[in-house]
Amino acid sequence: MRAGAAVCVLLATIGACTARAPQPAAGASPEPGVLIIGDSVATGMSWHDDAIAAMQKNLAVYWQVAICRTVTGVSCPFDGQRPPTLLDLVAALGRVPPIVVVELGYNDDASTFALGVDEAMRALVAAGAKHVLWLTLHAVREPYPELNAALRQATTKWHRLELVDWDAAAQGHPEWFQTDGIHLLDAGGLAMAHLVHAAVMGIVDPLRVVTPLRLRDGRAYELRLRAAGGTPPYRWAVLRGRPPHGFHLHADGEVLARPHGPPTAFTLVVTDADGATADARAVAR
């Protein structure tokens, strides 16, 4: 677990623990603050050290994760207590960071979920949220497909709401899940952490290609491609098109080339540690 990071897992009441923002060193830029509000599915991230480390890379993460949490209404009971709903939590906090991640819905009533999402967005925006990243539910049974449809509909009403498609990411990965197909094993928690981290970094520091690649026929090149943003380390590859003869690209971005032949254009892609990608057009003439 990264030193100085704020880790606060709530299993019962808001007062169980308090997350405090880590203090940056003198002259250092503060890390962007991110609030994660989740239920027992999110414990797949908050209970595993590798997932915690992935999620907290270059971010100050405040975990508000409670088993049985709902968006609105009354949360279901766990271990003799009912955790605060999202609305209760936001009201108690008063203010939230500009980026809020929500992983909720599995415990909510399908008949009231859409209205609950509206109430949640209204409360989060009023509390200071500029971006709300809401994970879709792993739709292995009813009513989760219906709830995902309600989330998609909500994005048409709330421009600050963005879906993080956990359902799509989880397809074909039964090894990520416990036997119920919903709760996560360590591998699933790590996968969810990378997915969420990539979505957050896409807001605060998007992955991008820095080095333009313009090659001249017959000239020798020995250079390294550069990217910025996202989460290093980076891996490079040719995405589309046909590079010229004499062009060699290593995964670490090293280019060794003496191009020859007709002019050509091709596309390079860089992939970061979270699986986020960015591409750039390259030409040789």
Buried (B, 14 or more C-beta within 10 A) or exposed (E): EBEEBBBBBBBBBBEEBEBEEBEEEEEEEEBBBBBBBBBBBBBBBBBBEBBBBBBBBBBBBBBBBBBBBBBBBEBBEBEEBBBBBBBBBBEEBEEBBBBBBBBBBBBBEEEBBBEBBBBBBEBBBEBBBEBBBBBBBBBBEEBBBBBBBBBEEBBEEBEBBBBBBBBBBBEEEEEBBEEEEBBBBBBBBBBBBBBBBBBBBBBBBEBBBEBEBEBEBEEEBEEEBEBBBBBEEBBBBBBEEEBBEBBEBEEEBEBEBBBEBEEBBBBBBBBBBBBBBBBBBBBBE
